Amino acid sequence: MRCLKVKKSPFVFWCLSENLRSMTDIRIVLLGAKGSGKSSVFRTILGNNQNKHGTTRTAQNHVGKALVFGRQVTVVDTPGWWCNYFSDETPMFDQREMVLSLSVCPSGPHAFLLIIRVDRSFTDTYRRAVEEHIRLISDQIWSRVIVVFSFGDWLGGTTTEHYIESEGTPLHWVLDRCKNRYHVFNNKTKGDGFQVRELIGKIEEMVSACESNWYFEIESSMSRNLEQKMREEVGAQLYVFPTFIH
């Protein structure tokens, strides 16, 4: 059962460890499909008064900062992908924004929050889309990923663990990759800081468990490869549509 796996997880071990260190500065990158609730999570973490382009979808990286429970928190909201589309079907501009999200919160993010709606079925196609889009940044970020289940109010009396078990293998694969780190946001809860305080605690626990740097550093080769792909795509478009060049 999922609850037993969580109890055995190294992540939970750090919850009880005296080695847990409080952080004064926390940098977060939000990842997820279009309509997953990333913008809502953005506002919930930083405060609902954040000027975050209303209900429109995120077209490019958006950065917000606020003092949250004594920590200076920076959150980067990235463009989402279609949950049934793979990475090669995502526009190159959106791919580039995802990779550049690391550089807009120097010296690098401490945590990546993968936002998943609990009111949508998590299929194997959805799982593959998640896997491929995270790989655009690096497979290494799984050690810093926390799954945030949005629209948690939809669960009603169902426990998170029961929901996870009922979704089956695709969602289990994602949680296994991030060592069973997950959190639930109730999007209807207003003015309740408990769920944000609890998330910050989980981030601090995860970062304390990292043996390397506290934050994730982007590999320069990743950005160079993506820039090369963009140049090739633009060149192909110019070749196909030469009449548009003046």
C-alpha positions as CSV (number, residue, x, y, z in Angstrom):
1,M,0.0,0.0,0.0
2,R,1.1,3.6,-0.7
3,C,0.8,4.7,2.9
4,L,3.3,1.9,3.9
5,K,5.7,3.1,1.2
6,V,5.5,6.6,2.5
7,K,6.3,5.5,6.0
8,K,9.4,3.8,4.7
9,S,10.5,6.7,2.5
10,P,13.8,8.5,3.2
11,F,11.7,11.7,2.8
12,V,9.7,10.9,5.9
13,F,12.8,10.0,7.8
14,W,14.0,13.6,7.4
15,C,10.8,14.9,8.9
16,L,11.9,13.4,12.2
17,S,15.6,14.2,11.8
18,E,17.3,16.8,14.0
19,N,19.5,17.6,11.0
20,L,16.6,19.5,9.4
21,R,17.7,23.1,8.7
22,S,15.4,26.0,8.2
23,M,15.9,28.0,5.0
24,T,15.6,31.7,4.7
25,D,15.5,31.7,0.9
26,I,13.4,29.2,-1.2
27,R,13.3,29.1,-5.0
28,I,10.5,27.0,-6.6
29,V,9.7,26.1,-10.2
30,L,6.2,25.0,-11.1
31,L,5.7,22.3,-13.8
32,G,2.6,20.7,-15.2
33,A,0.1,20.4,-18.0
34,K,-2.1,23.2,-19.2
35,G,-5.1,23.7,-16.8
36,S,-3.4,21.7,-14.1
37,G,-3.8,24.6,-11.6
38,K,-0.2,25.9,-11.7
39,S,-1.4,29.5,-11.6
40,S,-3.6,28.8,-8.6
41,V,-0.7,27.2,-6.8
42,F,1.4,30.2,-7.7
43,R,-1.1,32.5,-6.0
44,T,-1.7,30.2,-3.0
45,I,2.0,30.1,-2.2
46,L,2.7,33.8,-2.6
47,G,-0.6,35.2,-1.6
48,N,-3.8,35.7,-3.5
49,N,-2.9,39.4,-4.0
50,Q,-0.2,38.4,-6.5
51,N,-0.7,40.0,-9.9
52,K,-0.7,36.8,-11.9
53,H,-2.4,37.5,-15.3
54,G,-5.9,36.6,-14.0
55,T,-7.3,33.3,-15.5
56,T,-5.3,33.4,-18.7
57,R,-2.9,30.6,-19.4
58,T,0.9,31.0,-18.8
59,A,2.5,31.9,-22.1
60,Q,6.0,32.4,-20.8
61,N,7.9,32.2,-17.5
62,H,6.3,34.3,-14.8
63,V,8.3,35.1,-11.6
64,G,6.8,36.1,-8.3
65,K,8.3,36.8,-4.9
66,A,7.0,37.2,-1.4
67,L,7.9,36.8,2.3
68,V,6.2,33.6,3.4
69,F,6.5,32.5,7.0
70,G,9.8,34.2,7.4
71,R,11.3,32.9,4.1
72,Q,11.9,34.9,1.0
73,V,10.1,32.7,-1.5
74,T,10.6,32.9,-5.3
75,V,8.1,31.0,-7.5
76,V,8.5,30.6,-11.3
77,D,5.4,29.5,-13.2
78,T,6.3,27.9,-16.6
79,P,4.2,27.3,-19.7
80,G,2.2,24.1,-19.5
81,W,2.0,21.2,-22.0
82,W,-1.1,19.4,-23.3
83,C,-1.5,16.4,-21.1
84,N,-1.9,14.0,-24.1
85,Y,0.9,15.5,-26.1
86,F,4.6,14.5,-25.9
87,S,7.5,16.8,-25.7
88,D,8.3,16.8,-29.5
89,E,4.7,18.1,-30.0
90,T,5.2,21.0,-27.6
91,P,6.2,24.4,-29.3
92,M,9.9,25.0,-29.1
93,F,9.3,28.3,-27.4
94,D,7.6,26.6,-24.5
95,Q,10.4,24.0,-24.3
96,R,12.9,26.8,-24.1
97,E,10.9,28.6,-21.4
98,M,10.9,25.4,-19.3
99,V,14.7,25.1,-19.5
100,L,15.2,28.8,-18.9
101,S,13.1,28.6,-15.7
102,L,16.2,27.6,-13.9
103,S,18.1,30.7,-14.8
104,V,15.4,33.2,-13.8
105,C,15.7,32.2,-10.2
106,P,19.5,32.4,-9.6
107,S,21.5,30.6,-8.4
108,G,19.0,27.8,-9.2
109,P,15.8,26.3,-7.9
110,H,15.6,24.3,-4.7
111,A,12.4,22.5,-5.6
112,F,10.3,21.6,-8.6
113,L,6.5,21.2,-7.9
114,L,4.8,19.0,-10.4
115,I,1.1,20.0,-10.4
116,I,-1.4,17.3,-11.1
117,R,-5.2,17.7,-10.9
118,V,-7.0,15.1,-8.8
119,D,-10.2,15.4,-10.8
120,R,-8.6,14.2,-14.1
121,S,-7.7,10.6,-14.9
122,F,-3.9,10.1,-14.9
123,T,-3.4,7.8,-17.9
124,D,-0.2,6.3,-19.2
125,T,-0.2,8.9,-22.0
126,Y,-0.3,11.6,-19.4
127,R,2.6,9.8,-17.5
128,R,4.7,9.7,-20.6
129,A,4.0,13.4,-21.3
130,V,5.2,14.2,-17.8
131,E,8.3,12.0,-18.2
132,E,9.3,13.6,-21.5
133,H,8.8,17.2,-20.5
134,I,10.8,16.8,-17.3
135,R,13.5,15.2,-19.3
136,L,13.7,18.5,-21.3
137,I,15.2,20.0,-18.2
138,S,17.0,17.0,-16.8
139,D,16.2,13.5,-15.4
140,Q,18.3,14.6,-12.4
141,I,15.5,17.0,-11.1
142,W,13.4,14.0,-10.0
143,S,15.4,14.1,-6.7
144,R,14.0,17.6,-6.1
145,V,10.4,17.0,-7.4
146,I,7.3,17.2,-5.1
147,V,4.0,16.2,-6.7
148,V,1.3,18.8,-5.7
149,F,-2.2,17.5,-6.2
150,S,-4.4,20.5,-7.0
151,F,-8.2,20.8,-6.6
152,G,-7.9,18.7,-3.5
153,D,-11.4,19.7,-2.4
154,W,-12.7,17.3,-5.2
155,L,-11.5,14.4,-3.1
156,G,-14.2,15.0,-0.5
157,G,-13.9,12.3,2.2
158,T,-11.4,10.2,0.1
159,T,-7.9,10.1,1.5
160,T,-5.0,11.0,-0.7
161,E,-3.5,7.6,-0.4
162,H,-6.7,5.9,-1.5
163,Y,-6.9,8.2,-4.5
164,I,-3.3,7.4,-5.5
165,E,-3.9,3.7,-5.2
166,S,-7.1,3.9,-7.3
167,E,-5.3,5.7,-10.1
168,G,-3.0,2.8,-10.7
169,T,0.4,2.2,-12.3
170,P,0.9,5.5,-14.3
171,L,0.6,7.7,-11.2
172,H,2.5,5.2,-9.0
173,W,5.4,5.5,-11.5
174,V,5.6,9.2,-11.0
175,L,5.5,9.0,-7.2
176,D,8.1,6.3,-7.2
177,R,10.4,8.5,-9.3
178,C,10.1,11.3,-6.7
179,K,10.3,9.0,-3.7
180,N,6.7,9.4,-2.7
181,R,6.9,13.1,-2.1
182,Y,3.5,14.7,-2.5
183,H,1.3,17.4,-1.1
184,V,-2.4,18.4,-1.6
185,F,-3.8,21.9,-2.2
186,N,-7.4,22.6,-1.6
187,N,-8.1,25.3,-4.2
188,K,-11.3,26.5,-2.4
189,T,-9.5,27.2,0.9
190,K,-9.0,31.0,1.3
191,G,-6.8,32.6,3.9
192,D,-5.6,29.3,5.3
193,G,-1.8,29.3,5.5
194,F,-1.5,25.8,7.0
195,Q,-1.2,24.0,3.6
196,V,1.5,26.5,2.5
197,R,3.4,26.2,5.8
198,E,3.2,22.4,5.5
199,L,4.5,22.6,1.9
200,I,7.5,24.8,2.9
201,G,8.3,22.2,5.6
202,K,8.3,19.4,3.0
203,I,10.6,21.4,0.8
204,E,13.0,22.0,3.6
205,E,13.0,18.3,4.5
206,M,13.7,17.4,0.9
207,V,16.6,19.9,0.5
208,S,18.1,18.8,3.8
209,A,18.2,15.3,2.5
210,C,20.1,16.3,-0.7
211,E,23.8,15.3,-0.5
212,S,24.9,17.7,-3.2
213,N,24.1,21.4,-3.5
214,W,21.0,22.8,-1.9
215,Y,19.8,24.0,-5.3
216,F,19.8,22.5,-8.8
217,E,22.2,23.9,-11.3
218,I,21.5,23.9,-15.0
219,E,24.0,22.2,-17.3
220,S,25.2,24.6,-20.0
221,S,25.0,21.9,-22.6
222,M,21.2,21.7,-22.1
223,S,20.6,25.3,-23.0
224,R,23.0,25.1,-26.0
225,N,21.3,22.0,-27.4
226,L,17.9,23.7,-27.1
227,E,19.1,26.9,-28.8
228,Q,20.4,24.7,-31.6
229,K,17.0,23.0,-32.0
230,M,15.3,26.4,-32.1
231,R,17.7,27.7,-34.8
232,E,17.1,24.5,-36.9
233,E,13.3,24.9,-36.5
234,V,13.4,28.6,-37.5
235,G,15.6,27.7,-40.5
236,A,13.2,25.0,-41.6
237,Q,10.2,27.4,-41.4
238,L,12.1,30.0,-43.5
239,Y,12.9,27.4,-46.1
240,V,9.3,26.2,-46.3
241,F,7.8,29.7,-46.4
242,P,10.3,31.8,-48.4
243,T,7.6,34.2,-49.7
244,F,7.1,35.7,-46.3
245,I,10.7,37.1,-46.2
246,H,11.0,40.7,-47.3
